[in-house]
Amino acid sequence: MTARAQPQAATLAPRRNWARTLRLGRVTTYFILIVAAVWYVIPVYLLFTTGLKSFAEANNQALMWKFPLSPSLDSFQEAWRTISPNFINSVRIAVPAALISSAIGSINGYILSKWRFAGSETIFTLILFGMFIPYQAILIPLFQVESALHLYGSIEGVVMAHVIYGIPITTLIFRNYYATALPTEILEAAKVDGAGMLRTFRSIVLPISAPGFVVTMIWQFTSAWNDFLFGSLLTRSTNWPITVAVNNLAGSFQVAWNVQMAGALIAAIPTLLIYILLGRFFMRGLLAGSLKG
């Protein structure tokens, strides 16, 4: 080996080692991600395969992990017949709760981030305090208030509870989003042009608020859809959401696991679809500043 080739070999060796280390790191990362994905998909696999089994096969623990011998959709049909009205109830609860709480949070976030006034920080702190109050602590006064307003047992009463509990988190998200994504210079220019608070909000703020609304609406829809406590305590049987109906699929003396699992999978489909179809927009909303600050 010539004197000139020796330095070249000495230079290439660390590069090869670095490339080898980089490839090993990528392989390790992908392996960990695949294992984590499989781990999280296991419950969905059990829900789906158990829902395809017969009653006898679903209650045989020795066959729990095996694919059904004779797959059938009878369990899904039976579960849907039972919980379809409750599925509609959950839609009537989750959609308005997500829309209303997101709208209120957007207005609050805009005012508290760009229209500072005396006591605004105190008001914001008090609003955020609502995030740390557990549901169980306010059930009795909430029941009393809804009874006095003649909302107890109705869909509207549950929507009101979710809207009130959603205002703190939606206000926080929108306040931080507007603080980072909405330049103050634009608002000052709108003031110079004679635009008031509401016109500025409607014409300037709302058109750029899509990332914030995606985050808050997905968050609020998921929270309201998966709720069991408010749904079971603040509604009557005709207005039960799907979470309560799935819980009641279990019999008193024996559990038809195939029907129970089929009902649970049906109840999970809306939130699964939302995160599968809109997950990238959710992450964009987060990265756009919704949870910064």
NULUMSE-669690 format. One record per residue (C-alpha): x, y, z; residue number from 1. Coordinates in nm, 4 decimals, m for minus. Layout:
BEGIN
@east: X, north: Y, up: Z, num: NUM
...
This chain:
BEGIN
@east: 0.0000, north: 0.0000, up: 0.0000, num: 1
@east: 0.1360, north: 0.3396, up: m0.1018, num: 2
@east: 0.1742, north: 0.6294, up: 0.1381, num: 3
@east: m0.1120, north: 0.8098, up: m0.0363, num: 4
@east: m0.3523, north: 0.5161, up: m0.0057, num: 5
@east: m0.2943, north: 0.4741, up: 0.3668, num: 6
@east: m0.4535, north: 0.8094, up: 0.4685, num: 7
@east: m0.7474, north: 0.7362, up: 0.2369, num: 8
@east: m0.8066, north: 0.3991, up: 0.4029, num: 9
@east: m0.7780, north: 0.5592, up: 0.7448, num: 10
@east: m1.0403, north: 0.8182, up: 0.6419, num: 11
@east: m1.2852, north: 0.5652, up: 0.4937, num: 12
@east: m1.2780, north: 0.3319, up: 0.7954, num: 13
@east: m1.4601, north: 0.5704, up: 1.0347, num: 14
@east: m1.7163, north: 0.6454, up: 0.7622, num: 15
@east: m1.7911, north: 0.2762, up: 0.7166, num: 16
@east: m1.8239, north: 0.2323, up: 1.0914, num: 17
@east: m2.0571, north: 0.5311, up: 1.1105, num: 18
@east: m2.2725, north: 0.3999, up: 0.8240, num: 19
@east: m2.2867, north: 0.0565, up: 0.9873, num: 20
@east: m2.3889, north: 0.2129, up: 1.3197, num: 21
@east: m2.6551, north: 0.4228, up: 1.1452, num: 22
@east: m2.8036, north: 0.1171, up: 0.9723, num: 23
@east: m2.8038, north: m0.0751, up: 1.2990, num: 24
@east: m2.9794, north: 0.2157, up: 1.4700, num: 25
@east: m3.2469, north: 0.2254, up: 1.1994, num: 26
@east: m3.3032, north: m0.1499, up: 1.2187, num: 27
@east: m3.3337, north: m0.1282, up: 1.5967, num: 28
@east: m3.5768, north: 0.1634, up: 1.5724, num: 29
@east: m3.7992, north: m0.0125, up: 1.3202, num: 30
@east: m3.7908, north: m0.3318, up: 1.5258, num: 31
@east: m3.9059, north: m0.1453, up: 1.8371, num: 32
@east: m4.1808, north: 0.0311, up: 1.6407, num: 33
@east: m4.3047, north: m0.2955, up: 1.4898, num: 34
@east: m4.3125, north: m0.4626, up: 1.8317, num: 35
@east: m4.5010, north: m0.1654, up: 1.9783, num: 36
@east: m4.7496, north: m0.1675, up: 1.6888, num: 37
@east: m4.8138, north: m0.5407, up: 1.7294, num: 38
@east: m4.8563, north: m0.4928, up: 2.1043, num: 39
@east: m5.1224, north: m0.2255, up: 2.0540, num: 40
@east: m5.3008, north: m0.4180, up: 1.7770, num: 41
@east: m5.3402, north: m0.7330, up: 1.9891, num: 42
@east: m5.6603, north: m0.6062, up: 2.1645, num: 43
@east: m5.8150, north: m0.5203, up: 1.8277, num: 44
@east: m5.7257, north: m0.8661, up: 1.6998, num: 45
@east: m5.8954, north: m1.0265, up: 2.0016, num: 46
@east: m6.2043, north: m0.8086, up: 1.9590, num: 47
@east: m6.2351, north: m0.8949, up: 1.5919, num: 48
@east: m6.1634, north: m1.2678, up: 1.6107, num: 49
@east: m6.3816, north: m1.3216, up: 1.9184, num: 50
@east: m6.6647, north: m1.1351, up: 1.7492, num: 51
@east: m6.6435, north: m1.3798, up: 1.4585, num: 52
@east: m6.6743, north: m1.6859, up: 1.6846, num: 53
@east: m6.9775, north: m1.8757, up: 1.8056, num: 54
@east: m7.0865, north: m1.8611, up: 2.1688, num: 55
@east: m6.9265, north: m2.1970, up: 2.2559, num: 56
@east: m6.6014, north: m2.1149, up: 2.0777, num: 57
@east: m6.5764, north: m1.7660, up: 2.2304, num: 58
@east: m6.6195, north: m1.9048, up: 2.5839, num: 59
@east: m6.3490, north: m2.1677, up: 2.5363, num: 60
@east: m6.0299, north: m2.0154, up: 2.6779, num: 61
@east: m5.8147, north: m2.2706, up: 2.4996, num: 62
@east: m5.9273, north: m2.1178, up: 2.1676, num: 63
@east: m5.8955, north: m1.7548, up: 2.2761, num: 64
@east: m5.5941, north: m1.6693, up: 2.0580, num: 65
@east: m5.6949, north: m1.8822, up: 1.7602, num: 66
@east: m5.8793, north: m1.7588, up: 1.4541, num: 67
@east: m6.2425, north: m1.8861, up: 1.4494, num: 68
@east: m6.2986, north: m2.2232, up: 1.2881, num: 69
@east: m6.6202, north: m2.1031, up: 1.1201, num: 70
@east: m6.6156, north: m1.7204, up: 1.1023, num: 71
@east: m6.9581, north: m1.5591, up: 1.1179, num: 72
@east: m7.0950, north: m1.2046, up: 1.1420, num: 73
@east: m7.3931, north: m1.3160, up: 1.3517, num: 74
@east: m7.2423, north: m1.1681, up: 1.6682, num: 75
@east: m7.1941, north: m0.8300, up: 1.5001, num: 76
@east: m7.5504, north: m0.8342, up: 1.3708, num: 77
@east: m7.6878, north: m0.9225, up: 1.7143, num: 78
@east: m7.4770, north: m0.6570, up: 1.8836, num: 79
@east: m7.5799, north: m0.3934, up: 1.6278, num: 80
@east: m7.9482, north: m0.4720, up: 1.6745, num: 81
@east: m7.9074, north: m0.4087, up: 2.0447, num: 82
@east: m7.6827, north: m0.1032, up: 2.0479, num: 83
@east: m7.7726, north: 0.0775, up: 1.7236, num: 84
@east: m8.0043, north: 0.3276, up: 1.9027, num: 85
@east: m7.7273, north: 0.3964, up: 2.1523, num: 86
@east: m7.4807, north: 0.4464, up: 1.8677, num: 87
@east: m7.7048, north: 0.7247, up: 1.7387, num: 88
@east: m7.7252, north: 0.8673, up: 2.0919, num: 89
@east: m7.3461, north: 0.8835, up: 2.1111, num: 90
@east: m7.3335, north: 1.0672, up: 1.7784, num: 91
@east: m7.5931, north: 1.3146, up: 1.9094, num: 92
@east: m7.3772, north: 1.3669, up: 2.2184, num: 93
@east: m7.0227, north: 1.3704, up: 2.0797, num: 94
@east: m7.0703, north: 1.5833, up: 1.7674, num: 95
@east: m7.2471, north: 1.8821, up: 1.9314, num: 96
@east: m7.0163, north: 1.8642, up: 2.2347, num: 97
@east: m6.7085, north: 1.8788, up: 2.0102, num: 98
@east: m6.8469, north: 2.1606, up: 1.7938, num: 99
@east: m6.9739, north: 2.3819, up: 2.0757, num: 100
@east: m6.6744, north: 2.3423, up: 2.3060, num: 101
@east: m6.4354, north: 2.4053, up: 2.0147, num: 102
@east: m6.6245, north: 2.7197, up: 1.9135, num: 103
@east: m6.6252, north: 2.8560, up: 2.2686, num: 104
@east: m6.2592, north: 2.7638, up: 2.3141, num: 105
@east: m6.1711, north: 2.9451, up: 1.9918, num: 106
@east: m6.3394, north: 3.2663, up: 2.1078, num: 107
@east: m6.1844, north: 3.2395, up: 2.4541, num: 108
@east: m5.8399, north: 3.1693, up: 2.3126, num: 109
@east: m5.8609, north: 3.4630, up: 2.0736, num: 110
@east: m5.9660, north: 3.7079, up: 2.3449, num: 111
@east: m5.7205, north: 3.5811, up: 2.6067, num: 112
@east: m5.4240, north: 3.5785, up: 2.3671, num: 113
@east: m5.4752, north: 3.8959, up: 2.1630, num: 114
@east: m5.7169, north: 4.1191, up: 2.3559, num: 115
@east: m5.5445, north: 4.1437, up: 2.6922, num: 116
@east: m5.7330, north: 4.3276, up: 2.9655, num: 117
@east: m5.7100, north: 4.3707, up: 3.3416, num: 118
@east: m5.7555, north: 4.0325, up: 3.5067, num: 119
@east: m5.7234, north: 3.8307, up: 3.1851, num: 120
@east: m5.4454, north: 3.6133, up: 3.3258, num: 121
@east: m5.6526, north: 3.5452, up: 3.6381, num: 122
@east: m5.9527, north: 3.4472, up: 3.4276, num: 123
@east: m5.7356, north: 3.2193, up: 3.2144, num: 124
@east: m5.5945, north: 3.0535, up: 3.5271, num: 125
@east: m5.9444, north: 2.9981, up: 3.6661, num: 126
@east: m6.0565, north: 2.8449, up: 3.3367, num: 127
@east: m5.7586, north: 2.6103, up: 3.3376, num: 128
@east: m5.8404, north: 2.5089, up: 3.6941, num: 129
@east: m6.1419, north: 2.3272, up: 3.5529, num: 130
@east: m5.9078, north: 2.0768, up: 3.3858, num: 131
@east: m5.7985, north: 1.9472, up: 3.7260, num: 132
@east: m6.1430, north: 1.8966, up: 3.8804, num: 133
@east: m6.2318, north: 1.5247, up: 3.8591, num: 134
@east: m6.5743, north: 1.4257, up: 3.7295, num: 135
@east: m6.6601, north: 1.2499, up: 4.0543, num: 136
@east: m6.6182, north: 1.5704, up: 4.2564, num: 137
@east: m6.8992, north: 1.7546, up: 4.0806, num: 138
@east: m7.1545, north: 1.4783, up: 4.0135, num: 139
@east: m7.3947, north: 1.5809, up: 4.2910, num: 140
@east: m7.4017, north: 1.9554, up: 4.2102, num: 141
@east: m7.4140, north: 1.8723, up: 3.8385, num: 142
@east: m7.7134, north: 1.6471, up: 3.8991, num: 143
@east: m7.8840, north: 1.9209, up: 4.0994, num: 144
@east: m7.8196, north: 2.1863, up: 3.8337, num: 145
@east: m7.9441, north: 1.9670, up: 3.5492, num: 146
@east: m8.2524, north: 1.8690, up: 3.7506, num: 147
@east: m8.3281, north: 2.2368, up: 3.8170, num: 148
@east: m8.2875, north: 2.3119, up: 3.4449, num: 149
@east: m8.5016, north: 2.0082, up: 3.3521, num: 150
@east: m8.2114, north: 1.8619, up: 3.1563, num: 151
@east: m8.1543, north: 1.5495, up: 3.3640, num: 152
@east: m8.1962, north: 1.2317, up: 3.1631, num: 153
@east: m8.1737, north: 1.4088, up: 2.8279, num: 154
@east: m7.9129, north: 1.4162, up: 2.5532, num: 155
@east: m7.8826, north: 1.7923, up: 2.5971, num: 156
@east: m7.7823, north: 1.7514, up: 2.9615, num: 157
@east: m7.4900, north: 1.5236, up: 2.8753, num: 158
@east: m7.3847, north: 1.7568, up: 2.5931, num: 159
@east: m7.3829, north: 2.0485, up: 2.8375, num: 160
@east: m7.1626, north: 1.8541, up: 3.0814, num: 161
@east: m6.9104, north: 1.7685, up: 2.8091, num: 162
@east: m6.9088, north: 2.1236, up: 2.6743, num: 163
@east: m6.8398, north: 2.2708, up: 3.0185, num: 164
@east: m6.5632, north: 2.0196, up: 3.0879, num: 165
@east: m6.4181, north: 2.0741, up: 2.7402, num: 166
@east: m6.3892, north: 2.4524, up: 2.7610, num: 167
@east: m6.0632, north: 2.4544, up: 2.9663, num: 168
@east: m5.8663, north: 2.2320, up: 2.7276, num: 169
@east: m6.0050, north: 2.3949, up: 2.4110, num: 170
@east: m5.9306, north: 2.7412, up: 2.5518, num: 171
@east: m5.5735, north: 2.6378, up: 2.6328, num: 172
@east: m5.5161, north: 2.4903, up: 2.2874, num: 173
@east: m5.6549, north: 2.7886, up: 2.0996, num: 174
@east: m5.4864, north: 3.0461, up: 2.3232, num: 175
@east: m5.1446, north: 2.8907, up: 2.2654, num: 176
@east: m5.2181, north: 2.8385, up: 1.8960, num: 177
@east: m5.3159, north: 3.2021, up: 1.8372, num: 178
@east: m5.0227, north: 3.3244, up: 2.0459, num: 179
@east: m4.7796, north: 3.1513, up: 1.8071, num: 180
@east: m4.9628, north: 3.1365, up: 1.4730, num: 181
@east: m5.1451, north: 3.4707, up: 1.4657, num: 182
@east: m4.9162, north: 3.7734, up: 1.4220, num: 183
@east: m5.0200, north: 4.0745, up: 1.6256, num: 184
@east: m4.9339, north: 4.3014, up: 1.3315, num: 185
@east: m5.2249, north: 4.1591, up: 1.1305, num: 186
@east: m5.4704, north: 4.2419, up: 1.4081, num: 187
@east: m5.3286, north: 4.5916, up: 1.4410, num: 188
@east: m5.3704, north: 4.6434, up: 1.0668, num: 189
@east: m5.7323, north: 4.5283, up: 1.0961, num: 190
@east: m5.7886, north: 4.7815, up: 1.3751, num: 191
@east: m5.6473, north: 5.0575, up: 1.1582, num: 192
@east: m5.8919, north: 4.9559, up: 0.8833, num: 193
@east: m6.1785, north: 4.9931, up: 1.1326, num: 194
@east: m6.2497, north: 4.6251, up: 1.1992, num: 195
@east: m6.3831, north: 4.5485, up: 1.5444, num: 196
@east: m6.3214, north: 4.2411, up: 1.7564, num: 197
@east: m6.5970, north: 4.0248, up: 1.6057, num: 198
@east: m6.5255, north: 4.1236, up: 1.2462, num: 199
@east: m6.1551, north: 4.0573, up: 1.2954, num: 200
@east: m6.2339, north: 3.7201, up: 1.4459, num: 201
@east: m6.4694, north: 3.6273, up: 1.1629, num: 202
@east: m6.2611, north: 3.7578, up: 0.8733, num: 203
@east: m5.9031, north: 3.6986, up: 0.9863, num: 204
@east: m5.8857, north: 3.4586, up: 1.2780, num: 205
@east: m6.1326, north: 3.1887, up: 1.1740, num: 206
@east: m5.9809, north: 3.1269, up: 0.8274, num: 207
@east: m5.6455, north: 3.0325, up: 0.9839, num: 208
@east: m5.7953, north: 2.8331, up: 1.2728, num: 209
@east: m5.8386, north: 2.4996, up: 1.0928, num: 210
@east: m5.5383, north: 2.3279, up: 1.2629, num: 211
@east: m5.6652, north: 2.4304, up: 1.6056, num: 212
@east: m6.0192, north: 2.3120, up: 1.5303, num: 213
@east: m5.8901, north: 1.9770, up: 1.4060, num: 214
@east: m5.7045, north: 1.9195, up: 1.7327, num: 215
@east: m5.9853, north: 2.0317, up: 1.9635, num: 216
@east: m6.2654, north: 1.8573, up: 1.7761, num: 217
@east: m6.0816, north: 1.5260, up: 1.7571, num: 218
@east: m5.9884, north: 1.5559, up: 2.1235, num: 219
@east: m6.3406, north: 1.6489, up: 2.2347, num: 220
@east: m6.5166, north: 1.3977, up: 2.0114, num: 221
@east: m6.2986, north: 1.1173, up: 2.1464, num: 222
@east: m6.3539, north: 1.2247, up: 2.5079, num: 223
@east: m6.7316, north: 1.2488, up: 2.4687, num: 224
@east: m6.7606, north: 0.9273, up: 2.2666, num: 225
@east: m6.5596, north: 0.7209, up: 2.5154, num: 226
@east: m6.7269, north: 0.8665, up: 2.8241, num: 227
@east: m6.9096, north: 0.6251, up: 3.0521, num: 228
@east: m6.9586, north: 0.8153, up: 3.3781, num: 229
@east: m7.1721, north: 1.1060, up: 3.2538, num: 230
@east: m7.3548, north: 0.8786, up: 3.0131, num: 231
@east: m7.4567, north: 0.6324, up: 3.2823, num: 232
@east: m7.5476, north: 0.8836, up: 3.5551, num: 233
@east: m7.7024, north: 1.1743, up: 3.3651, num: 234
@east: m7.9236, north: 0.9891, up: 3.1164, num: 235
@east: m8.2172, north: 0.7523, up: 3.1251, num: 236
@east: m8.2178, north: 0.4177, up: 2.9462, num: 237
@east: m8.3634, north: 0.5592, up: 2.6227, num: 238
@east: m8.0748, north: 0.8081, up: 2.5956, num: 239
@east: m7.7847, north: 0.5864, up: 2.7036, num: 240
@east: m7.4709, north: 0.6303, up: 2.4919, num: 241
@east: m7.3033, north: 0.3346, up: 2.3296, num: 242
@east: m7.0482, north: 0.2854, up: 2.6095, num: 243
@east: m7.3275, north: 0.2137, up: 2.8570, num: 244
@east: m7.5065, north: m0.0123, up: 2.6096, num: 245
@east: m7.1913, north: m0.2179, up: 2.5467, num: 246
@east: m7.1442, north: m0.2587, up: 2.9209, num: 247
@east: m7.5023, north: m0.3850, up: 2.9484, num: 248
@east: m7.4491, north: m0.6489, up: 2.6811, num: 249
@east: m7.3075, north: m0.8691, up: 2.9559, num: 250
@east: m7.5737, north: m1.0994, up: 3.0990, num: 251
@east: m7.6484, north: m1.1507, up: 3.4664, num: 252
@east: m7.5376, north: m1.5129, up: 3.4837, num: 253
@east: m7.3146, north: m1.5601, up: 3.1787, num: 254
@east: m7.1375, north: m1.3366, up: 2.9301, num: 255
@east: m7.1693, north: m1.3886, up: 2.5568, num: 256
@east: m6.8143, north: m1.2821, up: 2.4831, num: 257
@east: m6.8632, north: m1.2967, up: 2.1091, num: 258
@east: m7.1490, north: m1.0428, up: 2.1236, num: 259
@east: m6.9709, north: m0.8344, up: 2.3865, num: 260
@east: m6.6514, north: m0.8136, up: 2.1796, num: 261
@east: m6.8440, north: m0.7398, up: 1.8619, num: 262
@east: m7.0267, north: m0.4562, up: 2.0379, num: 263
@east: m6.7004, north: m0.3175, up: 2.1771, num: 264
@east: m6.5436, north: m0.3174, up: 1.8296, num: 265
@east: m6.8471, north: m0.1413, up: 1.6817, num: 266
@east: m6.8211, north: 0.1197, up: 1.9567, num: 267
@east: m6.4508, north: 0.1711, up: 1.8828, num: 268
@east: m6.4844, north: 0.2063, up: 1.5053, num: 269
@east: m6.5668, north: 0.5818, up: 1.4924, num: 270
@east: m6.2651, north: 0.6884, up: 1.6978, num: 271
@east: m6.0409, north: 0.4422, up: 1.5136, num: 272
@east: m6.1511, north: 0.5832, up: 1.1791, num: 273
@east: m6.1027, north: 0.9413, up: 1.2981, num: 274
@east: m5.7435, north: 0.8798, up: 1.4017, num: 275
@east: m5.6673, north: 0.6700, up: 1.0932, num: 276
@east: m5.8112, north: 0.9233, up: 0.8485, num: 277
@east: m5.7363, north: 1.2475, up: 1.0339, num: 278
@east: m5.4352, north: 1.1513, up: 1.2441, num: 279
@east: m5.1898, north: 1.3360, up: 1.0204, num: 280
@east: m5.3995, north: 1.6524, up: 1.0446, num: 281
@east: m5.4102, north: 1.6092, up: 1.4213, num: 282
@east: m5.0314, north: 1.5990, up: 1.4341, num: 283
@east: m5.0064, north: 1.8986, up: 1.2016, num: 284
@east: m5.2331, north: 2.0895, up: 1.4352, num: 285
@east: m5.0165, north: 2.0030, up: 1.7303, num: 286
@east: m4.7009, north: 2.1006, up: 1.5455, num: 287
@east: m4.8601, north: 2.4245, up: 1.4275, num: 288
@east: m4.8533, north: 2.5499, up: 1.7830, num: 289
@east: m5.1727, north: 2.4233, up: 1.9399, num: 290
@east: m5.0000, north: 2.2775, up: 2.2422, num: 291
@east: m4.7010, north: 2.5082, up: 2.2632, num: 292
@east: m4.6347, north: 2.7726, up: 2.5249, num: 293
